[in-house]
Amino acid sequence: MRTKLLGMGILSGMFFLSSVGLSNAASGLILEGGLHFGGDRLATVYTSTGTSDINAGGLYSFGIGVGLDLSPELESRITIGVKEDGVFATNGDVRFTRYPIDVLVLMKTGGWKIGGGVTYHLNPEYSDTYYGYAVPFDDAFGLLLELDRDLGAVYIGGRLTLIDYTISNSNTKYNGNSFGIVAGIKF
């Protein structure tokens, strides 16, 4: 509970700081995608072609949000999206799904953007439709570090996510730390 309150407090503070300059800031819609690797193995899925691991830090993400130019040297991004790792088959899916809210503040310097922020993952859940069960996890709070190559309206870079997931009504934790390659476009 303490982590939830801390996470919500930090997110609220970041939203407030980002909105302070809204009247003077240039803003635009952001679409972002990424491939992420890492985290504890949640399951190994056996298929007709071999095995695949479902990891707490993987695998792909998509987000939509707003980018704010707070000053010529400072930018913030606020996105909401989905992050998921899974094996998808005609007879059933196995997946670990969560819905991250990311708030980043990045300093622009010489064609690069560097910074960090916070992430809050809503409704993490491991589900297996083949066997027909789901394991809910508590909402999770984490930290982000990012380095991007600034290509004008487009950016591509690396993101480090530091987060843990706890199974609901349990003390069982999984490390969800990951490194990801992210790319986005600002309209």
N, C-alpha and C positions, 0 to 999 in steps of 0.2 A: 504494500500500500504506500509506503514511504517513497519508493522508486516512482510509482505512478504520479504522486503529488509533485515530486521534484521534476519529473519529466514534463508534466503539464505546466508547471511554473516556468521552466526554462523556455518551453515552446511559446508560452504566452508572452514572455519577455522578448523573445526574438521577433515575434509578430509585431509587438509594439515598437521595437527599435526599427524594424523595417518600414513600418507605417509612418514614422515620424517625418520622413522625407517624401512621402507619397505625393504631396501637392507639387513639389518641385522636381521629382524624380521622373526620368524616362522609364516607362515600363513596357513590357510586352509579354505575350503568351510564350510559354516554353513547352516544347515537347522533347522528352528525353528517353533514352533507352540504354540498357547496359547488360553486360555479361559479368557475372560474379562467381568467384571461386573461393571455397574455404568453408570453415565451420565443421562441427562434428557430424559424423554420419548418423542420420536418423534411421535409415533402412537400406538394405540391399534388395533390389527387385530382380527376380529371375524372369527372363523372357525367352521366347523361342530363339532369339539371336544372341543370348548371353546374359550378362548382369549389368545393372545400372545402380549407382548409389544415389540416394536422396540425401543432400547435405543441408544443414541448417543455415549455411551462408550463401547457397546457390539459388538459382542459376541465372535467371534473366529477370529484368525489371523494365517496366514502362511507367512513365509519369507525365503528368500535365500540371502546369502551374503558371506562375508569374515570375518574371525577372525584373528587378528594379535596379536602375543605375542611380545609386545614392549620391555619387560624386564622380568626377572623372577617373578616380583611382579606386572606387569601391562599388561593389555590386552585391546584391543579395538575390537569392532564389528561394522560392517557396513552392514545393511540388507535393502532390498527392498521387499515389499510384498503386501498383501491384508488384510484388516480388515473389517469384515462385520457382521451385525446383520440382520436377515430376517426371514420371514415366506414363505415357498415354497410349492405351491400346483399345482395340475394339471390344474386348471383354472386361475392361475396367481400367481405372486410372489410380495411380498412387502419386500424391502430391503434398508438398508443404507450401502453404500459401499464407501471405501476410500483406497488409496494406499500409505502406510507410507514408508518413508525412515527414518530409525533409525540409529543414531550414538551414541554408548556408549563407555565410558572408565571405566574400572573396575579394582579395586585393588584386588589382590589375597592375602588372608591371612588365614592360617590354614584350608584349605579345603573349604573356602568360597570365593565368589567374591562379592564385593560391589562397587557401583558406580552410575553413572548417565550419562545423555547425552541429546540429542535433537531429536525431531521427526518432520518431515514435511509431512503432509498428502495431497497428490495430488488428485484432482478431486473428492472430496466428493460429493455424490449424493444420495438422497432419491428417490426411484422409486417404482411405483405401476403398474405392467403390467396388473392387472385385470381391473383397470379403465383407464389405458393408459396415465399416466403422470409421469413426473420426475421433481424434484426440485434440481437444482444445488446449491452447496455451494462453497464459496471461499476456496482456498487452505488454510491450517491451520498449524501454528507453535506451538509446545508444548515442554514440558520438560518430561524427564524420570528419574525415580529413580528405582534401581534394586538391589536385594539381591538374589544370587544364591548359591546353594550347588554345589560345584565342584566335579564331579565324574569322572575326567579324561577327556575323549573325550565328555562326556555327562554332561549337567547341567540341573538343575530344580530349579525354584525359583519364586519369586514374583516381579511383575513390577507395579509401580504406574505411570500412564500417566496423565499429567495435560495439558488439551487442551480445546479450545472453537471452535465451528463451527459457521460461519455466512452465512446465506442464501445470495446468489449472488444478487447484486443490492438491498439490504435491510439492515436494521439495526437489524434484528431479529437474536439473538444469542442463541445457545444451548450449555450447559455445557457438554463436552465429557469426563470429568475426569473419570478414571476407575482404578480398581485394577485387575490385571490378574495373572494367574498361567501360566508360560511359561516353555517350555522345548526345549532343542536344542542338536544338535550333531555337532561336528567339525570333518571333515575328513582330 
